[in-house]
Amino acid sequence: MKKLFIFVVLIIPAILLGQNYNYGIGVILGSPTGLSGKLILARHSAIAVHAGWSIIGDKGLHITGDHQFLFPGAIKRDDGTPNKDVVPYLGIGGRFRFKESEGDTDFHLGVRIGGGIEYFVVQFGFFFELYPVVDVVPETGFDFEGGIGARFYF
């Protein structure tokens, strides 16, 4: 048992330190409030998803998915060098929203186009985003989504 414990204590941190940290999972507070996930595909590309409950405005279950265009190094430090820890992004995707109203369940489908910024510290990412949403099903409507959140990358 001691050998297994020593193996886990020594090997797991070494594996984690050698990773690229392309997978992130965490939470978002806002609309929706719930879980957040991100997969960094390449230096300038990522997929982000959120699943949670809206506690602001029309209450309901929200599931969103976006393709994000990342701009690492776009923000400069005071000395003019690129700051690779702060990554602004633009995203386009969709939203599914299920909400209860007067005993009926309404299903909404919308298109999201917006953006945000993420600050990376070792294996953590802290982000803020804002996405205008245009509902296309069951009727045309306009809404805003966004929030602040944090993800652990592994």
PEWOCOR-V979150 format. One line per field, one symbol per residue. ss: DSSP state (A for helix, B for strand, O for the rest). phi: phi as a letter, one per 40 degrees, with the letter a starting at -180 (. if undefined). burial: b if it has 24 or more other C-alpha atoms within 12 Angstrom, else e. Layout:
ss=???
phi=???
burial=???
This chain:
ss=OAAAAAAAAAAAAAAAAOOOOOBBBBBBBBBOBBBBBBBBBBOOBBBBBBBBBBOOOOOBBBBBBBBBBBBBOOOBOOOOOBOOOBBBBBBBBBBBBBBBBOOBBBBBBBBBBBBBBBBBBOOBBBBBBBBBBBBBBOOOBBBBBBBBBBBBBO
phi=.ccccccccccdccccccccfcbbbabbbibcbicbbabccadbaabbbbaabcbbgccicbbbabcbbcbcgccccccgcccccbbcabababbbbbbcafgbbbbbbbbbbaaaabbcbfbbbbbbaabcbbcbbcacababbiibaabbbb
burial=eeeeeeeeeeeeeeeeeeeebbbbbbbbbbbbbbbbbbbbeeeebbbbbbbbbbeeeeebbbbbbbbbbbbbeeeeeeeeeeeebbbbbbbbbbbbbbeeeeeeeeebbbbbbbbbbbbeeebbbbbbbbbbbbbeeeeeeebbbbbbbbbbbb
